[in-house]
Amino acid sequence: MLVAVAVLATAGVAAASNGGFAPVAPNSPNASRTDTAYYVILAFTGAIFVLVESLLVAFVWKYRSRGRARTVEGAQVHGHTRLELIWTVIPVIILCVIGLVVFYELPGISSAPAAADPLHVTVEGHQFYWQFDYPNGARSINDLHAPVGQVVDLDVVSPDVIHSWWIPALGGKIQAIPGRTNHFWFKADKQGTYTGQCAELCGLYHAKMEARVIVETSAQYKRFVTSAAAPQVLGKAEFQGVCATCHGMQGQGGYGPNLSTNPLLTQPAGLEAIVRTGRGLMPAVGDTWTKAQMQALVQYAKAHVYKGAASGG
Ligand code: CUA
């Protein structure tokens, strides 16, 4: 009993402070519905846990040996129809209630509410970054910008392996599967930055596949999508969001080799070839990149990463 109480108290504190046990506070209707289902199930399972553990402890105490010899048979109990009916019917009712709640909540989780002006964004999971395509042709890396209060429809795709898009405050997970387009949506109820993480083990740098959804006013969003295509902005986002994961923020090297002294950075054709097709352990990070995107990277790498060929090498 003491253990049960201690466990529940710990879980309660953890849930209250959101120490990883409870879902994060929802900021999208689909996330709210998932949350509701979670707490309904938690209420039943919590109550059953307390009941079963209390009875277990009570019976252990009540039927303790009291110094009887180990060979003495205990009292023999045979069927009790009423009790057996009760412990069959109650679980059936509980399962029905849980089923009803889940089926009631499901449509509002999987389908976006009808909206006059949904924003369509393509989310591409990629070893090891997220790329977003906006209706005006702009692209961004790792940071998805979205206007507050608007339905955002996501087409989730992957050109390489399976990833999983997951921003907990904005709904559940959806897999990005090669050769398939999955659909997801959210409607953020307030401005802010919502963080998430690729939720499918997708390779060496799976853990670095963090994503952020930046929810802003519609004017801020419009300003972002018009400026995102500027080569300086795009090139920087690409280098810092894609190359730097393995090669370091200044191209100084890390898991991948040092780039800052590699003359390849000044050779557009050579750089494009390796970025598009990969080499050795390096994935084909830029296999879906546009020409403009490639040029933006070339410009950025030459201007901000390349420090001149290593001397004496
Ligand atoms: Cu992508 Cu894990």
Residues whose N, C-alpha, C, O or C-beta is under 5 A from the ligand:
A	BS01	CUA	I162 H163 C198 A199 E200 L201 C202 H206 M209
